[in-house]
């Protein structure tokens, strides 16, 4: 398999990619995560994932030549509202208050880029939160510090897992990379 470059600082994506036992190195580039509000969730994550991969290829042309660059983006959507990463504790509290007792969607888009060839895929998972008291929300924020996570939570966090009643779809998608779809796409892309 062609060497893989992961265009992400996310420790969760790095850990997930290790599960596939695919050798990779990490290169990142700062990119805007702004998007056109009229886009559908799957279009948002696709656009952002492709943008991140292109930025890494443009910044490191020698290091990415003849390699597959994997980039990804994850968003949480509740009733059509995109919940990105929280700005602070108050913002995290607001997000978690909205999510508690409801079902929301998690979309992850990933892109594989090799020179001018780009393939993008999207996965969707529905997640149902249990009702949470204000004290439980505050405790979760203090313990988990979810400021780098879309929707202000991590399903893989020990305490966060206590508040997930049900998921429909790929668990790994909620963590940050839909592994089954990624593996299948990598095999096709590398064929």
C-alpha positions, 0 to 999 in steps of 0.5 A, a space after each residue: 500500500 502507498 504510504 499514507 499521510 494523515 492531515 490531522 492533529 486529532 489524537 483520536 484519528 491517529 489512534 483510530 488509524 493505528 487500528 487499521 495497521 496502516 503505516 502513516 505520518 502526520 502533516 498538518 496545515 492550518 485551514 479555515 473551517 468556515 462553510 456556507 450555511 446553506 450547504 447540507 451536512 454531508 456537503 459541509 464535511 466533504 468540502 472541509 475534508 477536501 480543503 484540509 487535504 489540499 492544504 497539506 498537499 500545497 504546503 508539503 508538495 515534496 513530502 506528499 508526492 506519490 503518497 495518499 493524503 487522508 483528511 477528515 472533518 466531523 460535525 454534529 447536527 441537531 435539528 439542522 443546526 451544526 454544533 462545532 467545537 465549543 468556544 468555552 465552558 459556557 458554550 459547551 454547557 449550552 451545546 450539551 443542554 441542547 443534546 441531552 435527551 435527544 437524538 442528533 446526527 454525526 457526519 464525518 467526511 474524509 478525503 483521500 488525495 494523491 496528486 490530482 486524484 481526490 476521492 471523498 466519502 461521508 458517513 452518518 451516525 445517529 446518537 441518542 443522549 440520555 437526559 442529563 442534569 445541569 450538575 452532570 453536564 458541568 461535571 462532564 465539562 470539568 472532567 472531559 474538557 471537550 473543547 476540541 470535540 464537535 458537539 462538546 462531547 466524546 463518545 469514547 470518553 469514560 464519563 461521556 459514554 455514560 450519557 449515550 443511550 443508543 447509536 445507529 450506525 458506525 461507532 468509529 464515525 462518532 469518534 472521528 473516522 468511519 473505519 470500515 468505509 475508510 478501509 474499503 475506500 483505501 483498498 479501492 483507491 490504492 488498487 
